Amino acid sequence: MKRFRYIVLALLTTLMLLSLSADGVSSQDAYTADEQAIIEIVTADFDNDNLHNLSVTVDPVLIVDDVAIAVWLYGEMGGMYIFVQEEGQWRSRCASGGVLNAESMQKFCDLSADQATKLWNAWVELEENQ
């Protein structure tokens, strides 16, 4: 009887998940090509070092001109990646286990004052509007 309950529960869960995705739109469809490229870079970093069988969540990705912030969560940990677009490719400049402000983006990620300020101001605005 206990096994039967698990089978029924598994079937109901599967049906619920299928109905939620029945509209054919995955979460990845909501990202731009640039955002998706950044997410794939962050995900690959964690997949290469997956000691705890966890998956990384990357959200939000905030792009301002040629710089970007990607916020990551991995189990109970989290932080930011800072990216710069060079020759059409997104490249990670640095990663942190916390929030990087404009000053630390300049110091540790080698962003110009203008890049760091624009990115930080956009980040603050995003946070205020959530």
C-alpha positions in Angstrom: 0.0 0.0 0.0 2.8 2.4 0.8 4.5 1.8 -2.5 1.2 2.5 -4.3 1.0 5.9 -2.6 4.5 6.8 -3.8 3.6 5.8 -7.3 0.4 7.9 -7.2 2.3 10.8 -5.7 5.0 10.6 -8.4 2.3 10.5 -11.2 0.5 13.5 -9.8 3.7 15.5 -9.4 4.7 14.6 -13.0 1.3 15.7 -14.3 1.5 19.0 -12.3 4.9 19.8 -13.8 3.7 19.0 -17.3 0.7 21.2 -16.9 2.9 24.1 -15.6 5.1 23.8 -18.7 2.3 23.2 -21.2 2.5 26.7 -22.5 5.8 25.8 -24.1 7.8 28.6 -22.6 10.8 27.6 -20.5 12.5 30.0 -18.1 15.4 30.1 -20.6 13.1 31.5 -23.3 12.8 34.7 -21.2 16.5 35.5 -21.4 18.2 37.5 -24.2 21.1 35.9 -26.0 23.6 37.9 -24.0 22.0 37.0 -20.7 21.9 33.3 -21.7 25.6 33.4 -22.6 26.5 34.8 -19.2 24.3 32.2 -17.4 26.1 29.5 -19.3 29.5 30.8 -18.2 28.5 30.9 -14.6 26.8 27.5 -14.7 29.9 25.9 -16.4 32.1 27.2 -13.6 30.0 25.5 -11.0 29.5 22.4 -13.0 33.2 22.0 -13.2 33.5 22.1 -9.4 30.3 20.4 -8.3 31.4 18.7 -5.1 28.1 18.8 -3.4 25.7 17.7 -6.2 24.0 21.1 -6.2 23.0 23.1 -9.2 23.7 26.8 -9.4 20.9 29.4 -9.9 21.8 32.5 -11.8 19.3 35.3 -11.5 19.2 38.2 -12.1 21.6 39.1 -14.9 21.9 42.8 -15.3 23.6 44.2 -18.4 24.5 47.8 -18.8 26.3 48.6 -22.1 29.4 46.4 -22.1 29.4 45.3 -18.5 27.1 43.0 -16.5 26.4 41.5 -13.1 25.2 38.0 -12.7 23.9 37.0 -9.2 24.5 33.3 -8.3 23.1 31.1 -5.6 24.6 27.7 -4.8 23.0 25.9 -1.9 23.2 28.4 1.0 25.9 30.5 -0.7 25.6 33.3 -3.1 27.4 36.2 -4.7 28.1 38.1 -7.9 30.0 37.7 -11.1 31.1 40.8 -13.0 31.4 40.5 -16.8 32.8 42.7 -19.5 32.0 42.2 -23.2 35.2 42.2 -25.3 35.2 41.6 -29.0 31.6 40.3 -28.9 32.2 37.8 -26.1 31.3 38.0 -22.4 34.3 37.4 -20.1 34.2 37.1 -16.4 36.3 39.8 -14.7 35.8 38.6 -11.1 33.5 36.7 -8.8 32.6 37.3 -5.2 30.8 35.6 -2.3 28.8 38.7 -1.7 27.8 42.1 -3.2 30.4 44.1 -5.0 29.9 47.9 -4.8 31.2 50.4 -7.4 34.5 50.8 -5.6 35.2 47.1 -5.3 34.2 46.6 -8.9 37.0 49.1 -9.9 39.5 47.7 -7.5 39.0 43.9 -7.9 37.4 43.6 -11.3 39.4 46.2 -13.2 36.3 48.2 -14.3 36.7 51.9 -15.2 35.0 54.3 -12.8 32.3 55.0 -15.4 31.6 51.3 -15.9 31.5 50.6 -12.2 29.3 53.5 -11.4 26.8 52.8 -14.2 26.6 49.1 -13.2 26.3 49.8 -9.5 23.6 52.5 -10.0 21.6 50.1 -12.2 22.0 47.4 -9.6 20.7 49.7 -6.8 17.7 50.7 -9.0 16.9 47.1 -9.7 17.1 46.2 -6.0 14.9 49.2 -5.1 12.2 48.1 -7.6 11.9 44.5 -6.5 
